[in-house]
Amino acid sequence: MESLWHRHAGQWARGPGESPDRWALAVDGATALEHGFARGEDDPGDSWSEALATLRHAELPVTVVTRVTRSNQRSLEAIGASIRDADAWVLTFPEVSGPRADALGPRLAMALPWALRAATRWGERAFLHGAPLCLVGPHASQVLDEEGRSFAERCGPCAARAACPGVDVRYLERFAGDELRPRPPGAIGPRADPLLPAALRVL
Ligand code: SF4
């Protein structure tokens, strides 16, 4: 599918070239240090405060995207409190690769309770991305809809599989999907692509 997103004036923008209708920006920590660590920045510098300032002064609706990591999973509520000006907040379980994958990639069953708590407290415009439906309990309607990624053997008989985002193939190779369990179907949330650019789903 053709992406709705492009870079415009240094920002992720959705919509036609010079006239975007939405911005997206990443806020990956509750502090500059946490934000910089997730992004692999040796010197976090001003990127965290610049992102918050961009949000504060934006004249278009903004999706804030937070890549959930091992080190920021306990800070998600604090991150949510810092981005109250956003139109939507997406907590994405990013596809992580390379030498930092172990340091960054969260264990889903441990990170999701923190993400669910932060998202449900933030409000109806907070969404989870890349969360398998069997780990979100009654909150399937806050999971963004996207093409299913990879599935474990035990997903075979699952009634929710048709709508489930599955898991990243690297995650499955590492943990074999031992926390996944078949569940009844549930109504899922809106499509992912209109709300966040693919480039903000990875680390
Ligand atoms: S068991 Fe079902 S809900 Fe869980 S990841 Fe597999 S398909 Fe999705």
Boltz pocket constraint, residues with backbone or C-beta under 6 A from the ligand:
constraints:
  - pocket:
      binder: B
      contacts: [[A, 132], [A, 133], [A, 134], [A, 135], [A, 151], [A, 152], [A, 154], [A, 155], [A, 158], [A, 159], [A, 160], [A, 161], [A, 164], [A, 165], [A, 166], [A, 167], [A, 180], [A, 181], [A, 182], [A, 183]]
      max_distance: 6.0
